[in-house]
């Protein structure tokens, strides 16, 4: 039996990666490791957080059709390598992609059977608080992120399910239960 392809998306800053880290307690999920052209942040290990690749390598991967989807986000490219996901699904594992909205739209078109989940903040104010919480950003950068987040929030109706990020455990439980349903 094929596994379920799950896409977790939502505005930048909503807390997608916290949810994914918690989900890692469930071994029957493959957590796709994306390729990106951005530089590693403190503590990010190549091959774990991301495959950190050059622009040239990313372009090669696009040309060779290695991505299930890819998108530009905040000046960098991000893409999901297809092979590990295909292998996991074929062996009956669920595969989870944590990606931004444009990538989710591509999956919607290329994989209509995928389950698209939109992680929504409890309110825009709560999202703003989280975005402002990253103390390293300038006010200009914060404004840019907030304006992008506003656009991203408008995409919620395109998704199969909207899950509000009140508590991490609740979101994780909702995702596990959605994955367990037959496609
Ligand atoms: P960050 O640079 O903060 O790790 O990620 C920026 C955004 O890129 C996040 O919204 C994240 O979900 C998204 N992202 C990470 N990997 C991929 C990918 O493979 N494809 C797409 N489309 N977005 C991704």
Backbone and ligand atoms as CSV (ligand in chain L), in Angstrom:
chain,resi,resn,atom,element,x,y,z
A,1,UNK,N,N,0.834,-1.201,0.000
A,1,UNK,CA,C,0.000,0.000,0.000
A,1,UNK,C,C,0.872,1.256,0.000
A,2,UNK,N,N,0.516,2.200,-0.837
A,2,UNK,CA,C,1.252,3.467,-0.906
A,2,UNK,C,C,1.060,4.281,0.374
A,3,UNK,N,N,2.101,4.972,0.785
A,3,UNK,CA,C,1.969,5.903,1.908
A,3,UNK,C,C,1.266,7.173,1.465
A,4,UNK,N,N,0.980,7.994,2.436
A,4,UNK,CA,C,0.272,9.251,2.170
A,4,UNK,C,C,1.280,10.407,2.028
A,5,UNK,N,N,1.069,11.220,1.002
A,5,UNK,CA,C,1.915,12.408,0.848
A,5,UNK,C,C,1.246,13.592,1.538
A,6,UNK,N,N,1.918,14.108,2.561
A,6,UNK,CA,C,1.365,15.219,3.348
A,6,UNK,C,C,2.207,16.465,3.141
A,7,UNK,N,N,1.537,17.568,2.939
A,7,UNK,CA,C,2.237,18.833,2.779
A,7,UNK,C,C,1.814,19.743,3.922
A,8,UNK,N,N,2.797,20.195,4.696
A,8,UNK,CA,C,2.508,21.151,5.761
A,8,UNK,C,C,3.038,22.508,5.322
A,9,UNK,N,N,2.112,23.450,5.171
A,9,UNK,CA,C,2.508,24.773,4.709
A,9,UNK,C,C,1.874,25.822,5.613
A,10,UNK,N,N,2.096,27.077,5.303
A,10,UNK,CA,C,1.563,28.153,6.138
A,10,UNK,C,C,2.521,29.314,6.099
A,11,UNK,N,N,2.114,30.447,6.649
A,11,UNK,CA,C,2.965,31.632,6.561
A,11,UNK,C,C,4.289,31.445,7.279
A,12,UNK,N,N,5.321,32.103,6.794
A,12,UNK,CA,C,6.619,32.072,7.448
A,12,UNK,C,C,6.470,32.565,8.880
A,13,UNK,N,N,7.045,31.866,9.834
A,13,UNK,CA,C,6.991,32.288,11.234
A,13,UNK,C,C,5.873,31.633,12.025
A,14,UNK,N,N,5.016,30.847,11.355
A,14,UNK,CA,C,3.864,30.263,12.069
A,14,UNK,C,C,4.276,29.121,13.010
A,15,UNK,N,N,5.453,28.534,12.750
A,15,UNK,CA,C,5.925,27.469,13.643
A,15,UNK,C,C,5.902,26.088,13.014
A,16,UNK,N,N,6.034,26.023,11.692
A,16,UNK,CA,C,6.001,24.731,10.996
A,16,UNK,C,C,7.123,23.810,11.462
A,17,UNK,N,N,8.321,24.356,11.630
A,17,UNK,CA,C,9.440,23.463,11.960
A,17,UNK,C,C,9.333,22.909,13.380
A,18,UNK,N,N,8.721,23.663,14.290
A,18,UNK,CA,C,8.489,23.133,15.654
A,18,UNK,C,C,7.590,21.904,15.569
A,19,UNK,N,N,6.561,21.996,14.731
A,19,UNK,CA,C,5.621,20.872,14.571
A,19,UNK,C,C,6.355,19.665,13.988
A,20,UNK,N,N,7.172,19.915,12.965
A,20,UNK,CA,C,7.889,18.813,12.321
A,20,UNK,C,C,8.833,18.140,13.314
A,21,UNK,N,N,9.524,18.935,14.133
A,21,UNK,CA,C,10.440,18.340,15.115
A,21,UNK,C,C,9.703,17.442,16.089
A,22,UNK,N,N,8.507,17.838,16.459
A,22,UNK,CA,C,7.703,17.043,17.388
A,22,UNK,C,C,7.208,15.759,16.702
A,23,UNK,N,N,6.867,15.887,15.428
A,23,UNK,CA,C,6.377,14.730,14.662
A,23,UNK,C,C,7.448,13.656,14.478
A,24,UNK,N,N,8.704,14.052,14.675
A,24,UNK,CA,C,9.800,13.101,14.455
A,24,UNK,C,C,9.751,11.928,15.423
A,25,UNK,N,N,8.884,12.033,16.429
A,25,UNK,CA,C,8.685,10.899,17.343
A,25,UNK,C,C,7.935,9.769,16.651
A,26,UNK,N,N,7.364,10.072,15.477
A,26,UNK,CA,C,6.580,9.058,14.764
A,26,UNK,C,C,7.422,8.480,13.634
A,27,UNK,N,N,7.961,7.263,13.834
A,27,UNK,CA,C,8.945,6.739,12.889
A,27,UNK,C,C,8.371,6.329,11.531
A,28,UNK,N,N,7.035,6.249,11.405
A,28,UNK,CA,C,6.511,5.828,10.103
A,28,UNK,C,C,6.310,7.013,9.149
A,29,UNK,N,N,7.013,8.123,9.436
A,29,UNK,CA,C,7.004,9.266,8.526
A,29,UNK,C,C,8.392,9.459,7.927
A,30,UNK,N,N,8.436,9.772,6.653
A,30,UNK,CA,C,9.689,10.268,6.081
A,30,UNK,C,C,9.613,11.793,6.128
A,31,UNK,N,N,10.644,12.418,6.690
A,31,UNK,CA,C,10.705,13.875,6.715
A,31,UNK,C,C,11.630,14.313,5.600
A,32,UNK,N,N,11.043,14.866,4.580
A,32,UNK,CA,C,11.829,15.233,3.413
A,32,UNK,C,C,12.870,16.292,3.786
A,33,UNK,N,N,14.103,16.097,3.346
A,33,UNK,CA,C,15.161,17.087,3.548
A,33,UNK,C,C,15.309,17.869,2.242
A,34,UNK,N,N,14.991,19.156,2.311
A,34,UNK,CA,C,15.008,19.992,1.117
A,34,UNK,C,C,16.422,20.404,0.740
A,35,UNK,N,N,16.592,20.769,-0.516
A,35,UNK,CA,C,17.826,21.439,-0.940
A,35,UNK,C,C,17.561,22.938,-0.891
A,36,UNK,N,N,18.563,23.702,-0.512
A,36,UNK,CA,C,18.411,25.163,-0.529
A,36,UNK,C,C,19.718,25.833,-0.902
A,37,UNK,N,N,19.572,27.041,-1.474
A,37,UNK,CA,C,20.766,27.835,-1.792
A,37,UNK,C,C,21.102,28.806,-0.662
A,38,UNK,N,N,20.267,28.850,0.397
A,38,UNK,CA,C,20.643,29.763,1.486
A,38,UNK,C,C,21.752,29.147,2.342
A,39,UNK,N,N,22.435,29.997,3.105
A,39,UNK,CA,C,23.530,29.512,3.955
A,39,UNK,C,C,22.967,28.896,5.225
A,40,UNK,N,N,23.715,27.950,5.789
A,40,UNK,CA,C,23.242,27.349,7.043
A,40,UNK,C,C,23.174,28.386,8.170
A,41,UNK,N,N,22.132,28.279,9.005
A,41,UNK,CA,C,22.092,29.095,10.225
A,41,UNK,C,C,22.840,28.336,11.308
A,42,UNK,N,N,23.078,29.031,12.415
A,42,UNK,CA,C,23.773,28.403,13.543
A,42,UNK,C,C,23.161,27.063,13.908
A,43,UNK,N,N,23.970,26.035,13.965
A,43,UNK,CA,C,23.487,24.734,14.444
A,43,UNK,C,C,22.861,23.870,13.362
A,44,UNK,N,N,22.648,24.408,12.164
A,44,UNK,CA,C,22.045,23.599,11.097
A,44,UNK,C,C,23.101,22.721,10.438
A,45,UNK,N,N,22.801,21.436,10.374
A,45,UNK,CA,C,23.769,20.479,9.825
A,45,UNK,C,C,23.375,20.111,8.404
A,46,UNK,N,N,24.364,20.135,7.502
A,46,UNK,CA,C,24.121,19.783,6.102
A,46,UNK,C,C,23.629,18.344,6.016
A,47,UNK,N,N,22.547,18.133,5.294
A,47,UNK,CA,C,21.988,16.788,5.156
A,47,UNK,C,C,20.923,16.493,6.201
A,48,UNK,N,N,20.851,17.335,7.243
A,48,UNK,CA,C,19.802,17.146,8.263
A,48,UNK,C,C,18.743,18.237,8.157
A,49,UNK,N,N,19.176,19.485,8.400
A,49,UNK,CA,C,18.231,20.613,8.265
A,49,UNK,C,C,17.878,20.769,6.791
A,50,UNK,N,N,18.885,20.825,5.994
A,50,UNK,CA,C,18.778,20.989,4.534
A,50,UNK,C,C,19.983,20.338,3.882
A,51,UNK,N,N,19.895,20.156,2.569
A,51,UNK,CA,C,21.088,19.950,1.758
A,51,UNK,C,C,21.462,21.349,1.274
A,52,UNK,N,N,22.561,21.879,1.768
A,52,UNK,CA,C,22.972,23.231,1.375
A,52,UNK,C,C,23.767,23.132,0.078
A,53,UNK,N,N,23.219,23.692,-0.976
A,53,UNK,CA,C,23.859,23.558,-2.299
A,53,UNK,C,C,24.094,24.933,-2.920
A,54,UNK,N,N,24.998,24.977,-3.909
A,54,UNK,CA,C,25.272,26.226,-4.622
A,54,UNK,C,C,24.154,26.502,-5.627
A,55,UNK,N,N,24.111,27.734,-6.128
A,55,UNK,CA,C,23.160,28.097,-7.187
A,55,UNK,C,C,23.330,27.177,-8.393
A,56,UNK,N,N,24.595,26.916,-8.734
A,56,UNK,CA,C,24.894,26.083,-9.906
A,56,UNK,C,C,24.345,24.669,-9.720
A,57,UNK,N,N,24.565,24.111,-8.540
A,57,UNK,CA,C,24.080,22.760,-8.253
A,57,UNK,C,C,22.545,22.740,-8.255
A,58,UNK,N,N,21.939,23.789,-7.697
A,58,UNK,CA,C,20.473,23.837,-7.669
A,58,UNK,C,C,19.928,23.869,-9.094
A,59,UNK,N,N,20.545,24.692,-9.929
A,59,UNK,CA,C,20.114,24.780,-11.336
A,59,UNK,C,C,20.247,23.427,-12.023
A,60,UNK,N,N,21.339,22.728,-11.731
A,60,UNK,CA,C,21.535,21.400,-12.323
A,60,UNK,C,C,20.410,20.445,-11.895
A,61,UNK,N,N,20.058,20.518,-10.619
A,61,UNK,CA,C,19.002,19.640,-10.100
A,61,UNK,C,C,17.661,19.943,-10.782
A,62,UNK,N,N,17.406,21.247,-11.017
A,62,UNK,CA,C,16.172,21.606,-11.733
A,62,UNK,C,C,16.207,20.989,-13.136
A,63,UNK,N,N,17.347,21.213,-13.814
A,63,UNK,CA,C,17.478,20.781,-15.210
A,63,UNK,C,C,17.324,19.259,-15.327
A,64,UNK,N,N,17.872,18.541,-14.350
A,64,UNK,CA,C,17.805,17.079,-14.390
A,64,UNK,C,C,16.495,16.537,-13.817
A,65,UNK,N,N,15.568,17.405,-13.525
A,65,UNK,CA,C,14.242,16.967,-13.063
A,65,UNK,C,C,14.263,16.273,-11.716
A,66,UNK,N,N,15.180,16.701,-10.838
A,66,UNK,CA,C,15.316,16.004,-9.550
A,66,UNK,C,C,14.330,16.480,-8.483
A,67,UNK,N,N,13.595,17.570,-8.778
A,67,UNK,CA,C,12.704,18.121,-7.748
A,67,UNK,C,C,11.247,17.739,-7.966
A,68,UNK,N,N,10.585,17.459,-6.856
A,68,UNK,CA,C,9.132,17.270,-6.860
A,68,UNK,C,C,8.464,18.632,-7.006
A,69,UNK,N,N,9.078,19.624,-6.392
A,69,UNK,CA,C,8.653,21.027,-6.508
A,69,UNK,C,C,9.836,21.868,-6.088
A,70,UNK,N,N,9.847,23.118,-6.516
A,70,UNK,CA,C,10.837,24.061,-5.980
A,70,UNK,C,C,10.287,25.461,-6.109
A,71,UNK,N,N,10.800,26.376,-5.276
A,71,UNK,CA,C,10.304,27.752,-5.298
A,71,UNK,C,C,11.383,28.708,-4.800
A,72,UNK,N,N,11.187,29.975,-5.165
A,72,UNK,CA,C,12.004,31.054,-4.612
A,72,UNK,C,C,11.323,31.555,-3.358
A,73,UNK,N,N,12.092,31.774,-2.315
A,73,UNK,CA,C,11.522,32.348,-1.096
A,73,UNK,C,C,12.584,33.234,-0.454
A,74,UNK,N,N,12.212,34.495,-0.225
A,74,UNK,CA,C,13.099,35.454,0.452
A,74,UNK,C,C,14.510,35.463,-0.144
A,75,UNK,N,N,14.566,35.431,-1.472
A,75,UNK,CA,C,15.854,35.576,-2.139
A,75,UNK,C,C,16.658,34.297,-2.290
A,76,UNK,N,N,16.096,33.174,-1.875
A,76,UNK,CA,C,16.812,31.904,-2.024
A,76,UNK,C,C,15.902,30.864,-2.660
A,77,UNK,N,N,16.537,29.803,-3.173
A,77,UNK,CA,C,15.754,28.722,-3.776
A,77,UNK,C,C,15.658,27.557,-2.794
A,78,UNK,N,N,14.496,26.918,-2.817
A,78,UNK,CA,C,14.237,25.758,-1.955
A,78,UNK,C,C,13.547,24.697,-2.804
A,79,UNK,N,N,13.941,23.436,-2.662
A,79,UNK,CA,C,13.282,22.399,-3.445
A,79,UNK,C,C,13.261,21.053,-2.742
A,80,UNK,N,N,12.266,20.243,-3.085
A,80,UNK,CA,C,12.113,18.911,-2.501
A,80,UNK,C,C,12.678,17.856,-3.448
A,81,UNK,N,N,13.767,17.186,-3.068
A,81,UNK,CA,C,14.270,16.096,-3.913
A,81,UNK,C,C,13.210,14.988,-4.025
A,82,UNK,N,N,12.933,14.576,-5.259
A,82,UNK,CA,C,11.817,13.655,-5.499
A,82,UNK,C,C,12.096,12.228,-5.001
A,83,UNK,N,N,13.321,11.768,-5.215
A,83,UNK,CA,C,13.604,10.342,-5.021
A,83,UNK,C,C,13.284,9.794,-3.621
A,84,UNK,N,N,13.779,10.418,-2.547
A,84,UNK,CA,C,13.487,9.876,-1.218
A,84,UNK,C,C,11.985,9.814,-0.935
A,85,UNK,N,N,11.253,10.811,-1.453
A,85,UNK,CA,C,9.806,10.847,-1.225
A,85,UNK,C,C,9.129,9.699,-1.978
A,86,UNK,N,N,9.511,9.520,-3.255
A,86,UNK,CA,C,8.938,8.423,-4.064
A,86,UNK,C,C,9.199,7.078,-3.391
A,87,UNK,N,N,10.444,6.875,-2.923
A,87,UNK,CA,C,10.828,5.601,-2.291
A,87,UNK,C,C,9.994,5.349,-1.044
A,88,UNK,N,N,9.852,6.406,-0.220
A,88,UNK,CA,C,9.096,6.246,1.031
A,88,UNK,C,C,7.648,5.876,0.730
A,89,UNK,N,N,7.023,6.604,-0.198
A,89,UNK,CA,C,5.617,6.344,-0.515
A,89,UNK,C,C,5.439,4.929,-1.055
A,90,UNK,N,N,6.379,4.510,-1.913
A,90,UNK,CA,C,6.281,3.168,-2.509
A,90,UNK,C,C,6.400,2.091,-1.440
A,91,UNK,N,N,7.172,2.379,-0.378
A,91,UNK,CA,C,7.332,1.354,0.662
A,91,UNK,C,C,6.253,1.473,1.744
A,92,UNK,N,N,5.266,2.330,1.502
A,92,UNK,CA,C,4.133,2.406,2.418
A,92,UNK,C,C,4.280,3.422,3.530
A,93,UNK,N,N,5.395,4.168,3.508
A,93,UNK,CA,C,5.595,5.208,4.531
A,93,UNK,C,C,4.878,6.477,4.129
A,94,UNK,N,N,4.451,7.259,5.133
A,94,UNK,CA,C,3.941,8.595,4.851
A,94,UNK,C,C,5.123,9.539,4.676
A,95,UNK,N,N,5.003,10.460,3.745
A,95,UNK,CA,C,6.072,11.446,3.555
A,95,UNK,C,C,5.523,12.825,3.857
A,96,UNK,N,N,6.296,13.596,4.630
A,96,UNK,CA,C,5.853,14.940,5.002
A,96,UNK,C,C,6.792,15.995,4.423
A,97,UNK,N,N,6.207,16.932,3.695
A,97,UNK,CA,C,6.976,18.053,3.168
A,97,UNK,C,C,6.596,19.295,3.953
A,98,UNK,N,N,7.582,19.980,4.489
A,98,UNK,CA,C,7.329,21.268,5.177
A,98,UNK,C,C,7.823,22.343,4.226
A,99,UNK,N,N,6.891,22.955,3.506
A,99,UNK,CA,C,7.275,23.865,2.424
A,99,UNK,C,C,6.404,25.120,2.407
A,100,UNK,N,N,6.866,26.142,1.666
A,100,UNK,CA,C,6.068,27.369,1.582
A,100,UNK,C,C,4.946,27.180,0.551
A,101,UNK,N,N,4.141,28.238,0.426
A,101,UNK,CA,C,2.860,28.091,-0.283
A,101,UNK,C,C,2.988,27.813,-1.786
A,102,UNK,N,N,3.948,28.461,-2.427
A,102,UNK,CA,C,4.086,28.264,-3.876
A,102,UNK,C,C,4.411,26.800,-4.185
A,103,UNK,N,N,5.266,26.205,-3.350
A,103,UNK,CA,C,5.601,24.789,-3.511
A,103,UNK,C,C,4.384,23.905,-3.275
A,104,UNK,N,N,3.586,24.276,-2.283
A,104,UNK,CA,C,2.369,23.503,-1.990
A,104,UNK,C,C,1.422,23.534,-3.199
A,105,UNK,N,N,1.353,24.697,-3.839
A,105,UNK,CA,C,0.493,24.807,-5.040
A,105,UNK,C,C,0.989,23.892,-6.158
A,106,UNK,N,N,2.301,23.772,-6.295
A,106,UNK,CA,C,2.845,22.877,-7.333
A,106,UNK,C,C,2.491,21.419,-7.037
A,107,UNK,N,N,2.582,21.049,-5.753
A,107,UNK,CA,C,2.235,19.673,-5.368
A,107,UNK,C,C,0.751,19.423,-5.643
A,108,UNK,N,N,-0.074,20.422,-5.356
A,108,UNK,CA,C,-1.518,20.315,-5.632
A,108,UNK,C,C,-1.758,19.929,-7.104
A,109,UNK,N,N,-0.977,20.585,-8.002
A,109,UNK,CA,C,-1.159,20.312,-9.433
A,109,UNK,C,C,-0.565,18.972,-9.844
A,110,UNK,N,N,0.656,18.657,-9.341
A,110,UNK,CA,C,1.340,17.457,-9.840
A,110,UNK,C,C,0.908,16.189,-9.095
A,111,UNK,N,N,0.440,16.336,-7.868
A,111,UNK,CA,C,0.041,15.195,-7.017
A,111,UNK,C,C,-1.321,15.465,-6.413
A,112,UNK,N,N,-2.382,15.354,-7.199
A,112,UNK,CA,C,-3.697,15.698,-6.667
A,112,UNK,C,C,-4.110,14.850,-5.467
A,113,UNK,N,N,-3.463,13.697,-5.291
A,113,UNK,CA,C,-3.828,12.824,-4.170
A,113,UNK,C,C,-3.194,13.289,-2.850
A,114,UNK,N,N,-2.256,14.232,-2.909
A,114,UNK,CA,C,-1.574,14.694,-1.685
A,114,UNK,C,C,-2.559,15.423,-0.767
A,115,UNK,N,N,-2.266,15.357,0.524
A,115,UNK,CA,C,-3.109,16.032,1.513
A,115,UNK,C,C,-2.408,17.325,1.908
A,116,UNK,N,N,-3.062,18.457,1.622
A,116,UNK,CA,C,-2.438,19.750,1.865
A,116,UNK,C,C,-2.986,20.375,3.145
A,117,UNK,N,N,-2.086,20.623,4.068
A,117,UNK,CA,C,-2.497,21.158,5.368
A,117,UNK,C,C,-1.896,22.550,5.565
A,118,UNK,N,N,-2.760,23.470,5.946
A,118,UNK,CA,C,-2.334,24.849,6.172
A,118,UNK,C,C,-2.270,25.099,7.663
A,119,UNK,N,N,-1.095,25.453,8.153
A,119,UNK,CA,C,-0.939,25.766,9.570
A,119,UNK,C,C,-1.177,27.262,9.759
A,120,UNK,N,N,-2.211,27.561,10.557
A,120,UNK,CA,C,-2.638,28.947,10.717
A,120,UNK,C,C,-2.308,29.442,12.127
A,121,UNK,N,N,-1.820,30.667,12.265
A,121,UNK,CA,C,-1.600,31.180,13.622
A,121,UNK,C,C,-2.943,31.482,14.279
A,122,UNK,N,N,-3.025,31.499,15.611
A,122,UNK,CA,C,-4.293,31.810,16.280
A,122,UNK,C,C,-4.828,33.187,15.873
A,123,UNK,N,N,-3.932,34.120,15.539
A,123,UNK,CA,C,-4.355,35.445,15.064
A,123,UNK,C,C,-3.167,36.064,14.339
A,124,UNK,N,N,-3.444,37.124,13.571
A,124,UNK,CA,C,-2.311,37.771,12.899
A,124,UNK,C,C,-1.380,38.409,13.933
A,125,UNK,N,N,-1.968,38.899,15.043
A,125,UNK,CA,C,-1.157,39.516,16.099
A,125,UNK,C,C,-0.173,38.488,16.686
A,126,UNK,N,N,-0.661,37.248,16.839
A,126,UNK,CA,C,0.210,36.195,17.393
A,126,UNK,C,C,1.371,35.922,16.433
A,127,UNK,N,N,1.064,35.962,15.129
A,127,UNK,CA,C,2.112,35.731,14.131
A,127,UNK,C,C,3.127,36.878,14.176
A,128,UNK,N,N,2.600,38.106,14.268
A,128,UNK,CA,C,3.481,39.272,14.312
A,128,UNK,C,C,4.431,39.177,15.509
A,129,UNK,N,N,3.891,38.741,16.637
A,129,UNK,CA,C,4.709,38.582,17.839
A,129,UNK,C,C,5.850,37.595,17.599
A,130,UNK,N,N,5.507,36.494,16.922
A,130,UNK,CA,C,6.530,35.477,16.636
A,130,UNK,C,C,7.583,36.016,15.677
A,131,UNK,N,N,7.113,36.721,14.645
A,131,UNK,CA,C,8.046,37.256,13.652
A,131,UNK,C,C,8.974,38.297,14.309
A,132,UNK,N,N,8.399,39.109,15.200
A,132,UNK,CA,C,9.206,40.110,15.902
A,132,UNK,C,C,10.135,39.459,16.918
A,133,UNK,N,N,9.824,38.251,17.298
A,133,UNK,CA,C,10.629,37.530,18.294
A,133,UNK,C,C,12.020,37.184,17.793
A,134,UNK,N,N,12.174,37.115,16.451
A,134,UNK,CA,C,13.517,36.852,15.907
A,134,UNK,C,C,14.308,38.145,15.978
A,135,UNK,N,N,15.017,38.304,17.063
A,135,UNK,CA,C,15.642,39.579,17.397
A,135,UNK,C,C,16.674,40.061,16.370
A,136,UNK,N,N,17.110,39.169,15.507
A,136,UNK,CA,C,18.185,39.516,14.578
A,136,UNK,C,C,17.715,40.373,13.403
A,137,UNK,N,N,16.386,40.411,13.147
A,137,UNK,CA,C,15.900,41.101,11.950
A,137,UNK,C,C,15.762,42.613,12.163
A,138,UNK,N,N,16.058,43.383,11.116
A,138,UNK,CA,C,15.835,44.835,11.143
A,138,UNK,C,C,14.341,45.113,11.004
A,139,UNK,N,N,13.897,46.359,11.344
A,139,UNK,CA,C,12.482,46.709,11.221
A,139,UNK,C,C,12.026,46.577,9.757
A,140,UNK,N,N,12.899,46.924,8.837
A,140,UNK,CA,C,12.567,46.828,7.413
A,140,UNK,C,C,12.301,45.375,7.017
A,141,UNK,N,N,13.152,44.502,7.500
A,141,UNK,CA,C,13.032,43.066,7.217
A,141,UNK,C,C,11.745,42.514,7.855
A,142,UNK,N,N,11.468,42.990,9.078
A,142,UNK,CA,C,10.255,42.550,9.780
A,142,UNK,C,C,9.020,42.971,8.983
A,143,UNK,N,N,9.001,44.221,8.491
A,143,UNK,CA,C,7.860,44.712,7.711
A,143,UNK,C,C,7.682,43.872,6.444
A,144,UNK,N,N,8.794,43.509,5.807
A,144,UNK,CA,C,8.730,42.695,4.593
A,144,UNK,C,C,8.147,41.318,4.910
A,145,UNK,N,N,8.583,40.751,6.024
A,145,UNK,CA,C,8.077,39.425,6.420
A,145,UNK,C,C,6.589,39.491,6.763
A,146,UNK,N,N,6.174,40.589,7.432
A,146,UNK,CA,C,4.764,40.721,7.800
A,146,UNK,C,C,3.894,40.867,6.560
A,147,UNK,N,N,4.391,41.608,5.589
A,147,UNK,CA,C,3.581,41.817,4.391
A,147,UNK,C,C,3.488,40.514,3.584
A,148,UNK,N,N,4.592,39.770,3.524
A,148,UNK,CA,C,4.540,38.459,2.865
A,148,UNK,C,C,3.582,37.519,3.604
A,149,UNK,N,N,3.643,37.544,4.932
A,149,UNK,CA,C,2.783,36.668,5.744
A,149,UNK,C,C,1.305,36.970,5.484
A,150,UNK,N,N,0.987,38.260,5.313
A,150,UNK,CA,C,-0.405,38.648,5.036
A,150,UNK,C,C,-0.875,38.004,3.730
A,151,UNK,N,N,-0.020,38.046,2.718
A,151,UNK,CA,C,-0.348,37.407,1.423
A,151,UNK,C,C,-0.499,35.904,1.591
A,152,UNK,N,N,0.436,35.311,2.339
A,152,UNK,CA,C,0.422,33.856,2.526
A,152,UNK,C,C,-0.845,33.401,3.254
A,153,UNK,N,N,-1.286,34.205,4.209
A,153,UNK,CA,C,-2.489,33.851,4.984
A,153,UNK,C,C,-3.714,33.715,4.079
A,154,UNK,N,N,-3.721,34.492,3.009
A,154,UNK,CA,C,-4.876,34.491,2.103
A,154,UNK,C,C,-4.988,33.177,1.323
A,155,UNK,N,N,-3.947,32.336,1.370
A,155,UNK,CA,C,-3.953,31.087,0.604
A,155,UNK,C,C,-4.667,29.947,1.331
A,156,UNK,N,N,-5.047,30.156,2.582
A,156,UNK,CA,C,-5.629,29.071,3.394
A,156,UNK,C,C,-6.767,28.311,2.699
A,157,UNK,N,N,-7.700,28.999,2.014
A,157,UNK,CA,C,-8.822,28.263,1.406
A,157,UNK,C,C,-8.417,27.282,0.304
A,158,UNK,N,N,-7.172,27.400,-0.191
A,158,UNK,CA,C,-6.721,26.468,-1.242
A,158,UNK,C,C,-6.352,25.106,-0.664
A,159,UNK,N,N,-6.311,24.996,0.658
A,159,UNK,CA,C,-5.808,23.769,1.288
A,159,UNK,C,C,-6.943,22.827,1.686
A,160,UNK,N,N,-6.591,21.538,1.853
A,160,UNK,CA,C,-7.603,20.544,2.241
A,160,UNK,C,C,-8.030,20.735,3.693
A,161,UNK,N,N,-7.059,21.086,4.529
A,161,UNK,CA,C,-7.350,21.266,5.958
A,161,UNK,C,C,-6.615,22.486,6.488
A,162,UNK,N,N,-7.280,23.212,7.361
A,162,UNK,CA,C,-6.632,24.320,8.056
A,162,UNK,C,C,-6.545,23.924,9.529
A,163,UNK,N,N,-5.330,23.909,10.054
A,163,UNK,CA,C,-5.142,23.556,11.467
A,163,UNK,C,C,-4.586,24.785,12.176
A,164,UNK,N,N,-5.264,25.196,13.240
A,164,UNK,CA,C,-4.812,26.392,13.972
A,164,UNK,C,C,-3.764,25.990,15.000
A,165,UNK,N,N,-2.658,26.714,14.987
A,165,UNK,CA,C,-1.526,26.379,15.854
A,165,UNK,C,C,-1.707,26.951,17.265
A,166,UNK,N,N,-2.698,26.387,18.001
A,166,UNK,CA,C,-2.877,26.800,19.393
A,166,UNK,C,C,-1.821,26.128,20.259
A,167,UNK,N,N,-1.770,24.791,20.170
A,167,UNK,CA,C,-0.793,24.040,20.963
A,167,UNK,C,C,-0.133,23.002,20.072
A,168,UNK,N,N,1.174,22.858,20.224
A,168,UNK,CA,C,1.951,21.945,19.376
A,168,UNK,C,C,1.358,20.531,19.400
A,169,UNK,N,N,1.046,20.042,20.612
A,169,UNK,CA,C,0.562,18.654,20.722
A,169,UNK,C,C,-0.746,18.450,19.957
A,170,UNK,N,N,-1.604,19.476,19.987
A,170,UNK,CA,C,-2.877,19.362,19.266
A,170,UNK,C,C,-2.656,19.275,17.762
A,171,UNK,N,N,-1.736,20.087,17.274
A,171,UNK,CA,C,-1.460,20.097,15.828
A,171,UNK,C,C,-0.866,18.745,15.416
A,172,UNK,N,N,0.073,18.252,16.230
A,172,UNK,CA,C,0.705,16.967,15.922
A,172,UNK,C,C,-0.349,15.857,15.888
A,173,UNK,N,N,-1.229,15.860,16.873
A,173,UNK,CA,C,-2.283,14.838,16.921
A,173,UNK,C,C,-3.183,14.946,15.684
A,174,UNK,N,N,-3.498,16.157,15.278
A,174,UNK,CA,C,-4.344,16.339,14.088
A,174,UNK,C,C,-3.645,15.801,12.839
A,175,UNK,N,N,-2.355,16.050,12.724
A,175,UNK,CA,C,-1.615,15.582,11.543
A,175,UNK,C,C,-1.522,14.064,11.516
A,176,UNK,N,N,-1.260,13.469,12.678
A,176,UNK,CA,C,-1.156,12.008,12.747
A,176,UNK,C,C,-2.502,11.389,12.356
A,177,UNK,N,N,-3.568,11.993,12.815
A,177,UNK,CA,C,-4.875,11.422,12.510
A,177,UNK,C,C,-5.237,11.640,11.030
A,178,UNK,N,N,-4.857,12.750,10.463
A,178,UNK,CA,C,-5.102,12.969,9.030
A,178,UNK,C,C,-4.288,11.983,8.176
A,179,UNK,N,N,-3.052,11.712,8.611
A,179,UNK,CA,C,-2.199,10.793,7.852
A,179,UNK,C,C,-2.745,9.373,7.876
A,180,UNK,N,N,-3.427,9.038,8.975
A,180,UNK,CA,C,-3.932,7.676,9.149
A,180,UNK,C,C,-5.179,7.421,8.290
A,181,UNK,N,N,-5.817,8.501,7.846
A,181,UNK,CA,C,-7.008,8.327,6.991
A,181,UNK,C,C,-6.604,7.863,5.602
A,182,UNK,N,N,-7.473,7.068,5.015
A,182,UNK,CA,C,-7.224,6.618,3.640
A,182,UNK,C,C,-7.307,7.806,2.691
A,183,UNK,N,N,-6.431,7.803,1.684
A,183,UNK,CA,C,-6.464,8.898,0.707
A,183,UNK,C,C,-7.768,8.841,-0.088
L,1,LIG,P1,P,13.886,28.792,6.191
L,1,LIG,O1,O,14.904,29.481,5.334
L,1,LIG,O2,O,13.360,29.692,7.273
L,1,LIG,O3,O,14.376,27.470,6.705
L,1,LIG,O4,O,12.635,28.442,5.255
L,1,LIG,C1,C,11.972,29.436,4.555
L,1,LIG,C2,C,10.696,28.872,3.959
L,1,LIG,O5,O,11.016,27.911,2.960
L,1,LIG,C3,C,9.786,28.161,4.964
L,1,LIG,O6,O,8.452,28.636,4.776
L,1,LIG,C4,C,9.902,26.705,4.580
L,1,LIG,O7,O,8.711,25.992,4.840
L,1,LIG,C5,C,10.155,26.797,3.096
L,1,LIG,N1,N,10.792,25.610,2.508
L,1,LIG,C6,C,11.716,24.788,3.062
L,1,LIG,N2,N,12.038,23.799,2.218
L,1,LIG,C7,C,11.295,23.980,1.106
L,1,LIG,C8,C,11.163,23.265,-0.142
L,1,LIG,O8,O,11.784,22.245,-0.390
L,1,LIG,N3,N,10.289,23.765,-1.050
L,1,LIG,C9,C,9.567,24.904,-0.819
L,1,LIG,N4,N,8.723,25.287,-1.776
L,1,LIG,N5,N,9.655,25.591,0.337
L,1,LIG,C10,C,10.507,25.140,1.282
